[in-house]
Amino acid sequence: MCGIAGFVSPSVRSDATPQTIRAMLSLIRHRGPDETGFYLDDGVAMGTVRLSIIDEATGAQPMSDPTGRYWICFNGELYNHVELRAELAALGRPFRTQSDTEVVLQAWIHWGDDCFARFNGAFALAIRDAVSGDLVLARDRFGKRPLFYADHDGDFLFASEMKAFRAIPGFTFTLAPNDLASIYGMWTPLPDRTPFEGIQQLPMGSRLTLSGGRRSLQTYEQLAVDGPAFDGTASEAVDFVRETLRRSVELRLRSDVEVGVYLSGGLDSSIVTKLATDLSPYPVRTFSVQFEEKQFDESSSQRLVASHLGTRHSSVSVTSTDITANFLSAVYHAEMPTFRTSFVPLYLLSRHVRDAGIKTVLSGEGSDEAFLGYSLFRETMLRASWNELSDEERQAGLGSLHPELEHFESARGAHLLSLYQQFSQERLPGLFSHEMRYQNGRFAARLLKDRPEPFDGISRLVASTPSYETLSPVQKAQWLEYKTLLPGYLLSTQGDRVSLAHGIENRCPFLDPAVVRAAASVNLRFDDGSDEKAILKKAFGDALPQWTVTRPKQPYRAPGSTVFKDKRPDYLELLLSETELQKIECVDPVFARKLVNKVMSVSAEDISTKEDQAFIYLLSTAVLHHQFGMGQESYMGDPSPARPHERSVVDNRTGRSVAKVAR
């Protein structure tokens, strides 16, 4: 795993190019603390900070083909590199290393843009053709690795993290109200957007080509949540899912370093841990977060699984003080406003894993999206059939979704019946499944002075996707999760960004393309969806503790706005001070002041979910404004690690032609 950065810049003086690319890489050096390298040509620079996982000895980047025509900077891992290497070698492609990076480059040279759909991996990359001058950027099909780009004074910039653009003279970060509205409304940015004006992210499954002054953005693989139904018995389907997941974990254990596992104690991470213990050449080490507040803590479930499977387990204990003390650093790495604090404990967990000497971990992300694990999917099915159900059937459906309700004569039960009746008809075209969730986001969007409509962007996206309208309500819900919350929050703010903040690579077996296809083929074929992830329970129930399989799903959560009220960190002054609050030009100071005053003056029980989320959005936005918009380093938290060893420098600028590869 690595970080990449670069620019195409007719305006940068040739003698300034090396120091500019070095400065960009220094700002993302946490992503690749092992070594760094860069490639220079006339008006072009690109480089890599490397976390060495595969072929530590000869996998230095940037890497070229034997002719020196093609150059690659690669952030990620290609899990099927062994199979692709054999196929390419049989076709006559030359190889000089054992690196998956070289497989990616040779695949692109041989197959062109068609290579990307062949890749099973997590990646973002840049490939330069030194003869034609073309530059290609590409990102994996599920958006597991980030890639941002921007235009600045006629120059084209790209990087794994936006903070690298701070190294460009004159570059400024300005919050974008319309994009903030989307983030507040949906909990995540649109697939191609960021919270800053003029900075875009490459959408999942896309490639961007710069050629002769022209730019072409294409989707190389469409997201597919439907597909052919599994042709077999229920028992055969269970075996099929089990073997597909086993193969996925096996591929993700390919590494020249030890691979650990994040163990939450839930079904998904327990399955990954079980398969890792079966397949890993090392005794498996598992890592978890535990909380001092019992309502958030799952440590007993984590210890149960670790003991049952015989892993070497350790955890990091997180307090409210830890959350407030590390919030600035976590936001700086996330580069995104956030609606909850749960990414901060994971930031601390990745630091714990790094200190334990582990570089790579497996996790359970993607299972809920693939196998319909979220209550959102069952809620969508219930709402879609609401008007065809009797009162008794409606109450039974709500009872299965909300088992905490003992009877529906209660005020809460009556409220739910009324709420579901209200949302039994689609209001936002194409967004039926998410309309109840989006109500909280609509409240947060009121933080913005001009009150832009938060769902215009996502409405345009679904309307412009021809296959979307043919999907079932549940499949539309899956599509939205895969396109928004998964890449925009779970795999980024709560995934890649906090893991790579400490040089930890996260691998997701449930996001193997074969696993996603398998899930699509069996979902709702052998059960009605009322028992979440029933097929996974059947596939692995005998290998896990009974409690792990039968316990109700407990979403990962962390303490909310009350930790800031109780601990009063110095940076809370960003919201408490009228002067500081007014520095964020796009925020409505009247609405923001009312929200802050309420959160700071009432008990936690009197703060609604939407108010809690809006407060954390406001605080994280204020922090980002000071970190990026105002460039105040005192708000950036802990500094990045020391600059990695500069191993590879290739200078092809006119009159130079210098190459240095240090060993």
N, C-alpha and C positions, 0 to 999 in steps of 0.2 A: 504494500500500500504506500501511496506517495501523495505528494501535492505537485501540481503543475502550474506554470504561469508563463506568459509571453506576450508579445505584441508585434504587430506589423505597423511600422512607423516611418513613413518617408521624412517626417519632420525632426526626429531625434538625431542629434549630431552623432556621427559614427563613433567618436571617442567617448561619448556618454553612454553608449549602449551597454557595455559590460556592467557599469555601476548601477544602471537602472534595473537590469534583470536580477542582479545580485540583491538589490534592495527589495524587489518584489518577492523573491524566494525567501529572504530573511523573515518576512512578515508571516509566512506560512510554514516555517521550519519545524513547528510542532508536529506537522503531518508526516514528516520524514526526517527523523533525528539522526539517521545513520550516515547519510552522505548527500551531497548535492552536486549538480552538474548543469551545464547549459551549452547551447548551440547558438552561434551568431552568424548572420549573413547580412548582406547589405539591406538595411531597413527592416531586419527581422531578428527577433531573439525569442528563444523559448528554453525553459529549463525545468528541472525536477528536483524536489527534495524527496529522498527515498527512505522508506521503511523496508528493510531487506527481509523478504519472506521466502521467495523462490530464487535459487541460484545466487546466493549471497556473493559469491566470488566474482562472477563474470557478468552479472546483470546490470552493470552501471548504465545510467541514462544521462542525457539523451543517447539513443542507440540508432545506428544506421544499418542499412543493408550493405553487402560487400562492395557495391559500386560507389557508395557515398552519395547516391542521388536522393534516397528517401531517409528521413529522420523522424523519430517518434519520441514523444514524451507520454508516458503511460501511468495513470493513477488507477490502481485496482489489481484484481486478480482474475485470470482466465482459468476457470476450474477444469475445463475440458482441453487444456493445452496439450496434454499427452496424446490424445486421440487426433487432434488437429495437426500436431507436429508430424505424426506418422503419415497422415493423409497427404500433407504438403510435401514431405520428403519423397514419397512415392511419385509425386508429380514433378519432382526435380528441383524443388526449392532448396537452396543451401542454408545450412544452420551452423553457427559458430559458437553458440552458447546453449545452456539448458534453460534459459529464461523464458517465461511465458510472454514477456514483452516482445521478444524476437518472433514468436509464433504469431502474435497479433500483427506485427509489421509485415511478415511474409504472407500472411493471409490477405492483408489489404493489397499488397502488390499483385498477388495472383488473382484474387476474386473482385477487387475493387470494393465498392460500397456494399456489394452482396455479402461480404464477409461478416458484417455486424450481426445479421440474423443467425449466423452459425455459432456465435459466441455464447457460452454459458458462463457468465461471470458478472462481476461488479466493477464497472470501469467508467472512466472519463479519459479522453485521449486527444492528442494533437499530432497530426502527421503532416510533415512538410516535404514537398517535392522541390528539390533545389534547382531542377531544370526548368519546370514550368512556372515555379513560384507559387503554386497552389498550396493552400492550407486547409486541412480538414479537421474539424472537431466532431467528436461523437460521444454519446452517453448511453449507458446500458438501458435495457428495456424497462426496468422498474425504477430507475432513478436512484439507485443505491449510492452512487458517487456524484458529487456536485460538480457543476461547471458553469461559470458565469462569464459574460462578455459585455463589453461596452465600447462605444465610440467616444473619442475624446480628441477634439481639435484635428480631425482628419486621421487620427490613429485608431487602430483596432486593438483592443486589449482583451485578454482572457486569463482566467485563473480558477483554481479550485475553490478559493474563498475570496470574497469581495475585498477583504482587508488588504490584499496584495495591491489593489489600485491606489492605496495611500502612498505608494512609492512613486507614482507618476506626478511630476510637477504640475501644479494647477488643477489636479483632479479634485472635485468636491462631491460630497454626499449630501443629497437633499431628500428628505422624506417625501414620498409620493402619496397624496391623500387618497386617490382612487384605489391604489394598490393596498394601502393600509385598510381601507374599507373592506376589500375582499378578504384580507387576512383576519380582521376582526370578525367578519361575518362567518367565515368557513373554518376558522382555526388554522388556516394555511394559505400560502399564496397560490395564485393560479400557476399552472405548470410552467409557464414561460416568464413569470414575473418575480420581482423582488420588492422590498419596501422602499427602494431608492429610485429616484428619477434617473432614467437613462441606463440603468443596469438591468440586463435580462439574464435569465438562466436558460441553458439549453434544455428543452423538454425531454422527458424520458423517451427512450427509443428513437432519438433523432440524431441527425448529423447536419452540420453546417459547413458549407464549402465556400471559401474565398478564392476566386479565380479571375485574374485580369481586371480587377476593380468591380467585379460583380459578386453578388452574395446569393447563395441558394440554401434554404432551410427545408429539409425533407424528413418525413417520418419513415424510417426503414422497417419498422415493425409496428403494426397496429395492436393496441391492447385488445385481447380476446378473453371475455369471461364466459362465453358460451362455447359450444363445441359438440362433437358427436357423443351421444350417451354411451356409457360403458356397456359392452355387449357380453354380459355374463351374469352369474348368480351373485347374490349378496355376499356369500362366502368368498367367491373369487374376487369381488371388488375389494374386500378387506385385505386379501393377500396382495392385490395389485397396489393398493395405497401403501401398504407396509414396505414392499420391496422398492417402490419408487422413492420413498423417503430414505430408505437405507442407502440407496445408490447416491442420493443427493448428499447425505452426510459424508459418505465415503469420498466423494469428489472434494468436499470442502475440508477434509483432513489432509489433503495434499499440501505439504509444506516442508520447508527445511528447518522450521522451528516448531516448538511445542504449541499445540492448540488447546485453549481452555474453553469453558462453557459458562455463559451467563445463566444462572439457575434462579428463576423467580419463585419456583415452587408450584407453578401452575402446570397444566397439562402439556402445553406446547414445549416449554423449555425442558420439562421432564422427559418428553419423548426424545428430544435432541440429545440430552444427557445419556439416556439409555443407549441410543445408537452409537454415540461416541465411545462409551465404555466397551461396547462390543467390537468396535473397529479401530480404535486408536492404538498406535504402537507404544504410547506412553500411558502411565497411570493418569486418569483424567482428573484435572483440577477444575473445580467449580467455584464460582464467585457470585455473591449476592449482596443486595442492600437490605439492611434492617433498620427499623425506625424506633425511636424512643416512645413514640405515640402508638399505642396498641391498635388503634383503628386503621393504621396504615401498614402495620408490620405483618409480614408473612414468614418470619424466620423459622417458626416451628414447622411449617410445610416444607421449607427449603431444607432444613436439617433432616426431616423424614426421608425425603428423596435421596439426599446425599448419602445418608446411612444405608438406605436400601440398596443403592447402586454401588456403594463402596468408593465414592470419590474422595479426593482430598479437598475438603471444602473450607473456604474462608469467606468472611463477609466484612463489610464496612458499616459501622453503626453511624446513622445520620441523625443529628439533632436539629431543632429549629435554628439554633445558632449557626450550625454548619451551613444551612440553606442561605441565611442572610449574609454570612461571611463570604460565600463563594458565588453569590448571585451575579455580581459584576463580571467576574471572569467567565462564567458560563454564558451570559448574554453576549459578551464580546466574541466568543467562539461560535455561538449560534447565529449571530448576525441577523436575527429575526425577532420581531415582537412575539411574545408567547402568552398563552392564556392560563398557564399553570406553572408550578415550580418543579414538576417532576423530572425535568431534565437536569436539575442541579445535583440530586443524589447520584444520577448516572455519570455525571462529570466526575464526582468523587470516586465512584466505583472504578472508572477507567484509570484513574490515578493509582488506586489500590492495586489493580491488575498489573499496571506497569511496574510498580514497586516490587511486585511478586516475581518479576522477570518474564512475564508473558507478553507476547506481541499480538497474538491473534486469538479471537474468541468466536464461538458459535452462539447464536441466539435464536429465539422462537418467533421473531418478527415475520409477518406475512401469513401466519397460520389462520388468524381470525378472518382476514380478507378472503383467503382461498377456500376455507372450509366453513364459512358462514358462522363464525364464532361470536360475533358481536350481537348483543340484544337488538341492535338496530335492524338486523335482518329479520328477526322474528316479529319485531314491532311493525316492520313494513308489510309482512304477510298478513298480520292481523288487521292493520288499517286498510289494506287493499280489499279485504273481504268483509269489512265492517258492516256494510249496508245489507249484506246477505245473511248476517248472523242474528240469532235470537238474543234476547237479553242475557239468558243463561250462558250461551256460548261466548258472548262478549266478556262476561265476568270471568269465565273459565280461562279465556285467552289472556286477560289482564292478570289473573292470578298466577299463570305460569310465567309471565314476564316480571311480575312483582310479588314474589312469594312472601315478602315481608308484610304484606297486607293480610291480616287475619280475616277481615270481612269487609264487604263493600258498602256497608251502611255508614262507615266512617266518612268523615269529611274528605280525607285523602282519596278514598275509593270513589266517592261521588265526583270529585274533581277530575280524576282520571277518566271516568266514563264520559264526562262532558268534553274533556280535552280530545279524546280519541274521536268522538263524534265530530268535533270541530275540524279535525284534520283527516277526515275520511275521504275528502275530495281534494284533488290536486289544485294548488293555488299558483305555484311557480312552475311553469311548464318544464317538464323533464326532471324536476327536483323533488318529486313527491316523497321519496324515501327519507330525505334529509330536512324536510320543512320544519319538523318539531325541533330538531337540533339547532337549526338556523335562527330560531327565535331569540335565543340567548345572544347569538352573534349580532343580530339586528340592534339589540340594546347597546352592545359595545361600540358599534359603528356611530352611535350618537356622540361619542367622544370627539368626532371630527367636526370642525367648524362649518364646512360647507355641506355636510350630510350627504355624501355621494351614496348612490344605491349599491349596497355591498354585493348583490348577486347578479348584476348585469353581466359581468365577465364570465361567470360559470354558466349562465343561461345561454350566452352566445356560443360557448364551447360545445355544450351538448347539442345545440341546434345545428351546429356546423359539422357534426359527426354523423354521417349518413346511417351507419349501422345501429346507432344508439336507440332509435325509436323502435326497433324490432325486438329489443331486449325486454324481458319480464321485469316487474317492479324490483324483485330481489337482485337480478342481474344489473339493473341500473344502479342500485345501491352499491354493489360490488365495484362497478366501473368508477363511480364517484370516489369511493374509498381508495382505489388503486391510483386514481389520477390526482387526488388532492391530499388527504390526511396522511396517507402512507409515505409518499416521497417528500411531501412538504413539511411534515412534522416528525413522524415516527422514525423515519430513516435518516433524517437530517438533524433537526434541533435535538431530538432525543436519541439519535443514533450516531451517524458519521461524525457530526461536529463535536460532540462531547467525547466520543471515543478517540478520534484523531487529535483532540486537544492534548492528549497524553501519549500519542503514538500507538494507539491500539486499533487494530483492524477488526471489524465486526463482519462475520459471514452469516448468511441467512438461508439455511437449507429449505425452508418452506417457500422461498422465492426462486427455487429452481424452475425453469420453464416446464420441465416434465411434471413436477409436482403440481404446478398451477393447472396444467392441462388435465392431470389425473383428477384433481378436485372438481374441476368443471364437469367432468364426465360422470361423476358419482353423486354430486350434490342433489339432494331431494329425490334421488332415484330409489333409495331403499329405506327412507324414513321421511317424516313430514317436517323435519327441521325443528321440532319442539324441544328435542334433546340436543343441545349444542354439540357439534363435532362428534356425533354418535359414531361415525365410522372410524375416527381416530381412537376413540375409547375401545372399540372392538378390536382394532388392530394392535393396540399396545396395552390393553387393560391388564392382561395376565403378567406383564413384566414390570408393572409399577405398583406402588402401594394403593390399596383400595381407596383410601381417602383422597389421593391425588386425582383419581378418576371420577369419583362421585361427588366431590365437594362443589358447591356453587362457584361459578366464575367470580373471581375478585379482581376487578380492573386495577392495574397499577396506578396508585395515587400517592400524592405527597401533600403535606400541609400547605394551605393557601395563604390568603392575604393576612390572616391573623398573625403570622410569624413576623411580618414587617411592623405591624402595630405593636406587638409585644416587645420586640427586640430593638426597635427604633434605630436602625443603622444610619450612619451619617448621610448616606446618599438618599435617604427618604426625604431629605430637604428639597430634592428635585420636584416633589409633589406638594410638600407643605408650604413652600415659599411661593407666593404669588409671582414674584419676579422671575424665579426659575421656570415656573410653569408656563409663563407667557413667552418664553424663549422658543417654545415649540409652536411655530406659527400656524400649523394646520390643526391644532387642538382647540376645541371650544373650551375656554377657561371657565365659563360659568358652569357647564355641565360637569367638567372635570372636578371643579372645586366642590360641588355638591356631593359627588361620588366619594371623593377623598374624605370629606368631613364625616359622611355617614360611616364609612369603614373604620375610621379612627375613633368614632365616638360610641358605637353600639357593640353589643356582645356578638360573638361569632354566630350564634344561633339566629340572629336577626339580619345577617348578611345573606342574601340569596345567591344561588349559583351564578347567575348572570352578573351580579354586582361583583362577586369575587373574581370572576374571569376578567371583567372590564378593568378592575383595579390593577391586576397583574399585567394586562395589556398596556395600560397607561404607564406603569412604572418601567416596564421593559422598553417601551418606546422612548421614554425620557432618557433612559440610560443609553440607548443606541444613538439618540440625537447628540448626546454629549461625547460619546466615544467616537462616532464617525462624522456627524455633521459639524461638531465643534473641535474634534481632534484632541480632546482633553485626556491625556494619558493616565491621569490619576483615576479615571473611571474605567480603566481597562483591566483592572485586576492584576493577577500574577503575570509577569513577563514570560515570553516564550523561552524555550531552552536555548543554550548556546548554539551558535551557528554550526551546522554539521560540517564534517570534513568535505572540502571541495575536491571531488575525485576526478571529474571529467569536464574538460573545457574544450570545445571545438570552435575555432574562429575561422570562418570562411569568408570574411569580409575582403573586399578587393585589396590586394597587396599584402595580405596577412597569411592565410592558410596555415594555421597553427592548431595542433591537436595535443592535448595533455590528458593522459589517463593515469592517475596515481593508483598504486596498489596498496 
